[in-house]
C-alpha cells in the first residue's frame, strides 16, 4: 500500500518554466493550490503580472490534491441551521454560491480543455440509521419550499440499494448538481492554463515574511530565493501555512487543521465496479465521523473519512488506513479481500461555523476555511477574489461574513482528541 495520493501519483507533474523570481509584480499569490492557481489564471487573463509562490515542490500537493475527488454542491452544514442562524437570504445566497462553484469548475474544464474526467452525476447523502431519514426529508422539504434547490430528491432504501451494493443504508438525499473529477489532472491543467496566460509559478519558494510598505496594499514578500514586491497579495494557503505573515498571524486562531484520510483499492474491473455503484455518483454518509466514496474511471473505489482526529503524517496515515479498511469491509463486505493500493491523509482547513471566509485585512486579501467542501469553492473563490482585487467587492459571496477567533485556540489544535470523542458520542446517540 503506497502512502501517497492517488490523484498526484497518477497525474503528470506540472513543470514551472525555469525563471528567476521577479523583483516586482502586480499581484503575488501565496499558495499554489486550487485557490491560488484559479486566481492566477483569472488575474493573468486580466493583464496583471502575477507570481505564484508555492512552498512545496509541486503545485496542488496539499488539500487540493489530497481529497476524495468530489465536486459537490450544498453547504457543509444543514441549510435550515444556517438559515436559522444567519437569515434565509444569506443562507440562500451561500447555498447558491456552491452551485455557482460547481459551474465554475465545469466552465474551466471546458474552456481550458482540461482532461480530468469531470462528470456531473450528482451526490447521494446516505442514511446509515432509519432515524436519519427524517432529517434528510426535512432538509429536502426546506430546500424545495425556499426555492433554493428544487432538484433534490429523496430516495428510499430500495432505490438506494439499486445503485449502492450495500445493506448499510436506509435511504438518501440526492443532490443532482454535484460532480467529480481527477484532482491531480485538473491541477495540472489549471496550472498549465495559468502559466500559458502569463502567470509565473515558483515551486519550492516558501514565503518567510511579508512586509507591508507604507499604508498602501503594496507588500514585499521575503522567500529563501529572494524577495518580490507586489502591489496586491492574496493568501491562499488553507490550513497548511498560515502563520508568520506579520499581522496575519491571526489566522491561527480561526482555522483548525483537521486530518481526513483516504484509501484507494486496486482496480476492481468494469463489471464489478458497475455492480458496486451503478450510478457512479459521489457518496457521503450522514454522521459527524462519516465516510465518503466514489469510483474512478479506472474502476477503483476511493473510500475516505475522518477515521481519527489527528494530523496527517506517515504514521497517522497508515493507522487511519487500517481504520478505513475496516470501515470499507463493513460497508462493502464483498470487498473485504480487495487489495488497497493507496492510503494518504490531508488537512482540512476547518472553521468554527464550517463556512468559508474571504476578504481583506491589513492590506492582504485571503480566501480559505473551506471546511471539507473546498474542491469546488476553492476554484470558484480564486476567480471571485481576482474580481475583488480588480475592484468588484460584490464578487465575494462571503464579504459580509464575520470571522471571530475560536476561543482557546492559539496554535496547534490540542483539543482534537476531545472533539473526536465528542463527535463519536453524538453519532452513537443520534
C-alpha positions in Angstrom: 0.0 0.0 0.0 1.6 3.2 -1.1 1.3 6.1 1.3 0.7 8.7 -1.4 -2.2 10.4 -3.0 -3.7 8.5 -5.9 -4.5 11.8 -7.6 -1.0 13.2 -7.6 0.6 9.8 -8.3 -1.5 9.1 -11.4 -1.2 12.6 -12.9 1.6 14.3 -14.8 3.7 16.6 -12.7 3.4 20.3 -13.7 6.8 21.8 -14.5 7.0 25.5 -14.0 9.0 27.5 -16.5 12.5 28.0 -15.1 12.7 31.7 -14.2 14.3 33.9 -11.6 12.0 35.3 -9.0 10.9 38.7 -10.3 11.7 41.8 -8.3 8.2 43.3 -9.0 4.7 42.0 -9.7 1.2 43.4 -9.8 0.0 40.5 -7.7 1.7 37.9 -5.6 -0.2 34.8 -4.6 0.9 32.8 -1.6 -0.1 29.1 -2.2 -0.2 27.0 -5.4 -3.4 25.1 -4.7 -6.7 25.4 -6.4 -7.5 28.9 -5.0 -4.1 30.3 -5.9 -3.9 28.7 -9.4 -7.5 29.8 -10.2 -6.9 33.3 -9.1 -3.6 33.4 -11.0 -5.4 32.3 -14.2 -8.1 34.9 -13.8 -5.7 37.8 -12.9 -3.3 36.9 -15.7 -6.2 37.0 -18.2 -7.0 40.5 -17.0 -3.5 41.5 -18.0 -1.9 41.6 -14.5 1.6 40.4 -13.9 1.2 37.5 -11.4 3.6 35.5 -9.4 2.6 32.4 -7.5 4.8 31.4 -4.6 4.3 27.7 -3.5 6.4 26.4 -0.7 6.1 22.7 -1.8 7.9 21.2 -4.7 4.7 20.5 -6.6 1.5 22.6 -7.1 -1.8 21.4 -5.6 0.0 18.8 -3.5 -1.7 19.7 -0.2 -5.5 19.8 0.3 -6.2 20.3 -3.4 -4.5 17.0 -4.3 -5.3 15.0 -1.2 -9.1 14.9 -1.1 -11.8 12.5 -2.1 -12.3 13.7 -5.6 -15.8 15.2 -5.0 -17.0 18.4 -6.6 -20.2 18.8 -4.6 -22.8 21.5 -4.2 -24.6 22.0 -0.9 -23.3 23.6 2.3 -21.1 21.7 4.8 -23.8 22.3 7.4 -27.6 21.9 7.2 -29.2 24.7 5.2 -32.0 25.1 7.7 -29.5 25.6 10.5 -27.6 28.2 8.5 -31.0 30.0 7.7 -31.9 30.0 11.4 -28.6 31.5 12.5 -27.8 33.9 9.6 -31.2 34.5 8.0 -32.9 33.0 5.0 -31.5 35.5 2.5 -27.9 34.8 3.4 -28.4 31.0 3.6 -30.0 31.0 0.2 -27.1 33.1 -1.3 -24.4 30.9 0.3 -26.1 27.7 -0.9 -26.3 29.0 -4.4 -22.6 30.0 -4.3 -21.8 26.3 -4.1 -24.0 25.7 -7.2 -22.0 28.5 -8.9 -18.8 26.9 -7.7 -19.5 23.6 -9.4 -20.5 25.6 -12.6 -17.1 27.4 -12.3 -15.2 24.1 -12.3 -17.2 22.8 -15.2 -16.6 26.0 -17.2 -12.8 26.0 -16.6 -12.6 22.3 -17.6 -14.4 23.1 -20.8 -12.8 26.4 -21.7 -9.2 25.2 -20.9 -9.8 21.7 -22.4 -8.6 20.1 -19.1 -8.5 16.3 -19.3 -9.6 15.4 -15.8 -12.6 13.0 -16.1 -15.1 15.7 -15.0 -18.5 14.1 -14.5 -21.7 15.6 -13.1 -23.6 12.5 -11.8 -24.8 14.0 -8.5 -24.1 13.4 -4.8 -26.1 10.9 -2.7 -26.2 11.6 1.0 -26.8 8.3 2.7 -28.7 7.5 6.0 -26.9 4.8 8.0 -29.7 4.7 10.5 -33.5 4.8 10.0 -33.9 7.9 12.2 -31.6 9.9 9.9 -34.1 9.8 7.1 -36.5 12.2 8.8 -33.7 14.8 8.9 -32.9 14.3 5.3 -36.6 14.6 4.4 -36.8 17.9 6.3 -33.7 19.2 4.5 -35.2 18.3 1.1 -38.6 19.9 2.0 -36.9 23.1 3.2 -34.7 23.4 0.1 -37.6 22.9 -2.2 -40.0 25.2 -0.3 -37.5 28.0 -0.2 -36.8 27.6 -3.9 -33.1 27.0 -3.1 -32.7 23.6 -4.8 -35.8 22.2 -6.4 -33.7 19.4 -8.0 -33.0 17.5 -4.7 -34.8 14.2 -4.3 -35.4 11.7 -1.5 -34.5 8.1 -2.5 -36.0 5.3 -0.3 -34.0 2.2 0.8 -34.9 0.0 -2.3 -33.8 2.8 -4.7 -30.6 3.3 -2.9 -29.9 -0.4 -2.8 -30.5 -0.5 -6.5 -27.4 1.7 -7.1 -25.3 1.1 -4.0 -24.4 -2.6 -3.4 -24.6 -2.4 0.4 -27.1 -3.3 3.1 -25.9 -0.4 5.3 -28.2 2.3 4.1 -31.8 3.2 4.8 -32.3 5.8 2.0 -30.7 9.0 0.9 -30.9 12.6 -0.3 -29.8 13.1 -3.9 -28.2 16.4 -4.9 -28.3 16.3 -8.7 -25.9 19.3 -9.4 -22.8 17.7 -7.9 -19.8 16.4 -9.8 -16.5 14.7 -9.5 -13.1 14.8 -11.3 -9.5 13.6 -11.2 -7.9 16.2 -8.9 -4.3 15.7 -10.0 -5.1 16.1 -13.7 -7.3 19.1 -13.0 -4.4 20.7 -11.1 -2.0 20.0 -13.9 -4.4 21.6 -16.4 -5.2 24.6 -14.2 -1.5 25.4 -13.6 -0.7 24.9 -17.3 -3.5 27.3 -18.2 -2.4 29.9 -15.7 1.2 29.7 -17.0 0.1 29.8 -20.6 -1.8 33.1 -19.9 1.3 34.7 -18.3 1.3 33.8 -14.6 4.8 32.9 -13.2 4.6 29.9 -10.9 7.5 29.2 -8.5 7.5 26.0 -6.5 9.9 25.4 -3.6 9.5 29.0 -2.7 8.1 29.3 0.7 7.2 32.8 2.0 9.1 33.5 5.2 7.9 37.0 5.9 5.5 39.6 4.5 6.4 43.3 4.9 3.8 46.0 4.3 5.2 49.0 2.5 3.6 52.2 4.0 -0.2 52.4 4.2 -0.9 51.0 0.8 -1.6 47.5 -0.3 1.9 47.0 -1.5 4.0 44.4 0.3 7.4 42.9 0.0 7.4 39.1 0.3 10.6 37.5 1.5 11.5 34.0 0.5 14.5 31.7 0.6 15.1 32.6 -3.1 14.9 36.3 -2.7 12.1 38.9 -2.4 9.4 40.2 -4.6 7.4 43.4 -4.2 3.8 43.2 -5.2 1.0 45.8 -5.3 -1.5 43.3 -4.1 -1.2 40.0 -2.2 -3.6 37.1 -2.0 -3.1 34.5 0.8 -4.4 31.1 -0.5 -2.7 28.8 2.0 -5.5 27.0 3.7 -4.6 25.0 6.8 -1.0 24.3 5.8 0.9 27.5 6.1 -1.0 30.3 7.7 1.3 31.6 10.4 4.2 34.0 10.5 2.8 36.5 7.9 3.2 39.6 10.1 -0.2 40.9 11.3 -1.9 38.0 9.5 -0.9 35.5 12.2 -4.5 35.9 13.5 -5.4 33.2 11.0 -4.0 30.6 13.5 -6.9 31.4 15.8 -9.6 31.0 13.1 -8.6 27.8 11.3 -8.3 24.3 12.8 -6.3 21.9 10.7 -8.1 18.5 10.9 -6.9 15.4 9.2 -9.0 13.5 6.7 -7.9 10.1 5.4 -8.5 8.1 2.2 -7.7 4.7 0.8 -8.0 3.5 -2.8 -8.5 -0.1 -3.9 -6.8 -2.0 -6.7 -8.8 -1.8 -10.0 -12.0 -3.7 -9.5 -12.8 -4.2 -13.2 -15.6 -2.5 -15.1 -18.3 -5.1 -14.3 -17.5 -5.4 -10.6 -17.3 -1.6 -10.2 -20.6 -1.0 -12.1 -22.3 -3.5 -9.8 -20.9 -1.8 -6.7 -22.0 1.8 -7.5 -24.2 1.6 -10.6 -24.9 5.4 -10.9 -21.2 6.3 -10.3 -22.1 9.3 -8.1 -20.2 10.8 -5.2 -21.5 9.4 -1.9 -21.3 10.5 1.7 -22.9 9.2 4.9 -24.8 11.2 7.5 -22.6 11.3 10.6 -20.1 13.6 12.3 -17.4 11.0 11.7 -18.6 9.9 8.3 -17.4 8.1 5.2 -17.3 9.3 1.6 -16.6 7.3 -1.5 -16.8 7.2 -5.3 -15.3 5.2 -8.2 -12.5 6.3 -10.5 -12.5 5.9 -14.3 -10.1 3.0 -14.0 -12.6 1.3 -11.7 -11.0 1.8 -8.3 -13.0 2.6 -5.2 -11.9 5.8 -3.4 -13.0 5.4 0.3 -12.4 8.1 2.9 -13.4 9.5 6.2 -12.3 11.3 9.3 -11.0 7.9 10.7 -9.1 9.6 13.5 -9.0 13.2 14.9 -5.3 13.6 14.2 -2.9 15.5 11.9 -1.7 13.7 8.7 1.7 12.1 8.9 3.1 8.8 7.5 2.4 7.0 10.8 -1.0 8.6 11.2 -2.0 7.9 7.6 -1.1 4.2 8.0 -3.0 3.9 11.3 -6.0 5.7 9.7 -5.8 3.4 6.7 -6.4 0.4 8.8 -9.4 2.0 10.4 -10.7 2.8 6.9 -10.0 -0.7 5.7 -12.4 -1.9 8.5 -15.0 0.7 7.5 -14.8 -0.3 3.9 -15.2 -4.0 4.7 -18.2 -3.2 6.9 -19.9 -1.1 4.2 -19.0 -3.4 1.3 -18.3 -6.9 2.7 -17.8 -8.3 -0.8 -14.6 -6.1 -1.0 -13.1 -7.5 2.3 -10.2 -9.2 0.5 -9.6 -6.5 -2.0 -6.0 -5.0 -2.1 -5.6 -1.4 -1.1 -3.1 0.3 -3.4 -3.1 3.8 -1.9 -3.5 5.4 1.5 -3.0 9.1 2.4 -4.2 11.9 4.6 -4.7 15.6 4.2 -5.5 18.6 6.2 -9.0 20.2 6.2 -9.0 23.9 7.0 -11.9 23.8 9.3 -13.6 26.9 10.7 -15.9 27.1 13.7 -19.0 27.7 11.6 -17.8 25.3 8.8 -18.3 28.1 6.2 -15.6 29.6 4.0 -14.1 33.0 4.8 -12.7 35.5 2.3 -11.9 39.2 2.3 -9.1 41.7 3.0 -7.3 42.6 6.3 -4.4 44.9 6.8 -3.9 45.2 3.0 -3.8 41.4 2.4 -6.5 39.5 0.6 -7.4 36.0 1.7 -9.7 33.1 0.8 -9.7 29.8 2.9 -11.6 27.9 5.5 -13.5 25.6 3.1 -14.1 23.0 5.9 -14.0 19.9 3.8 -16.1 21.3 0.8 -13.2 23.0 -0.9 -12.5 21.5 -4.2 -15.2 23.5 -6.0 -15.3 26.5 -3.7 -11.5 27.0 -3.8 -11.6 27.1 -7.6 -14.6 29.5 -7.5 -13.1 31.8 -4.9 -9.9 32.1 -6.9 -11.9 33.5 -9.7 -14.1 35.6 -7.3 -11.1 37.1 -5.4 -9.5 38.0 -8.7 -12.6 40.1 -9.5 -12.5 41.6 -6.0 -8.8 42.6 -6.4 -9.7 44.2 -9.7 -12.2 46.4 -7.9 -15.5 44.5 -7.7 -16.1 44.0 -4.0 -19.5 42.4 -4.6 -17.9 39.4 -6.3 -17.1 37.9 -2.9 -20.1 35.9 -1.7 -18.6 35.8 1.8 -17.8 39.5 2.1 -20.2 40.3 5.0 -19.5 37.2 6.9 -17.8 37.8 10.3 -14.9 35.6 11.3 -14.3 35.6 15.1 -11.5 33.7 16.7 -12.1 30.3 18.2 -12.0 30.5 22.0 -8.9 28.8 23.4 -7.3 28.2 20.0 -3.9 29.8 19.7 -1.9 27.4 17.5 -1.6 23.6 17.5 -5.1 22.1 17.9 -4.5 20.4 21.3 -8.2 19.8 21.6 -8.7 17.5 18.6 -8.8 14.2 20.6 -11.6 15.6 22.9 -13.5 16.8 19.8 -13.2 13.3 18.3 -14.7 11.7 21.4 -17.5 14.2 21.5 -18.5 13.5 17.9 -18.2 9.8 18.4 -20.7 10.1 21.3 -23.0 12.3 19.2 -23.0 9.7 16.4 -23.8 6.9 18.8 -26.7 8.7 20.4 -28.1 10.0 17.1 
